Amino acid sequence: METMINSLLQSIQVKDIQTFNQMSVAPLVASEQIGPDYLTMSQGFAQGVLTVKEVSESGSVPELYVVNEGDTFVLLLDGEEIQGAKQNRVLNTSILVAPKSECVIPVSCTEQGRWEYKSQQFKDSQVVMPSFLRSRKQASVSRNVKTFKSYRSDQHEVWEGVQALHWAIGTHSETGAMRDAFEDKKPDIEKYVQAFAGIKDVNGIAVFLDGKLAGVDFVSHIPAMNDLLPKLIGSYAMSALAPGETSAQQAPSREQVEHSLSLVGRCAVDIHTSQGVGEDARLEGPEIQGAALIALDTVIHMALFVKTEQQQYQGEMASFNRRRHFRRFH
């Protein structure tokens, strides 16, 4: 699996970098296009082959029940939000749902103030969680996978993140819904989506905010990536709209993008069984963290994020303690 990820990264070509305001996007194309065809979640809903609902009438916050009645795989992307049923949720990790199958998927709540039915089934929320919140959620899921073999997130941290988002961009939601922040900022987000609308027929994007890497998303199937691009651009745009420390750094060079991708080579890779088809790889290095869904001999989706300074410090301390323990007993 580690070899497959490294081989993929070595095959990626960085195309012309585009910039709008403080956000720069580097399109990524894999030199070899292989792997299965699949629908996105949005396409699955639109074609009427995908059903998502609560696991029972009473519901369970960290789990949902999914049915794929179609003849094609369906990709549910880490961070994608679905709305309805008893409360809105986001995917905790990417899941590939096999044709004519059903499964239970791990999710986090993004609407703290509601626990009552709006509808029996979920529908597409049309948004992906802001990239800075995806990064935090991914880190907590990776910890739980490693320690407890569970794809649950730190739900309280997710709720705190949604509250912080509303505070940062000056929005409000009666039910604490993340989607309400996207609705309020829709005109601003649309400016970013339109600014990068020329990016198409690619496998991925590396996104920089204020000259610093914010994240990378890679999807193996180009038609699926074309469908996901507006959502993903919106995810990073929402992070750009949240005020914070900004700088006048220039847009990244192609060499900077390639260097950022090369950091994956310093990551430890842990492999776990996915709750859908394939395996879930967790990547952790000194500077970045990530997750990759690998199925049918293909890296279906990979998401990489830069670690916060606190996460980097915790990693350094853990490494120091392991070395000290080794010296003590050997």
Buried (B, 14 or more C-beta within 10 A) or exposed (E): BBEBBBEBBEEBEBBEBBBBBBBBBBBBBBEEEEBBEBBBBBBBBEEEBBBBBBBEEEBEBBBBBBBBBBEBBBBBBBBBBBBBBBBBBBBBBBBBBBBEBEBBBBBBBBBBEBEEEBEEBBBBBBBBBBBBBBBBBBBBBBBBBEEEEBBBBBBEBBBBBBBEBBEBBEBEBEBBBBBBBBEBBEEBBBEBBEBBEEBEEBBBBBBBBBBBBBBBBBBBBBBBBBBBBBBBBBBBBBBBBBEEEEEEEEBBEEEBBBEBBEBBEEBEBBEBEBBBBBEBBBBBBEBBBBBBBBBBEBBBBBBBBBBBEEBBEEBEEEEEEEEEEEEEEE
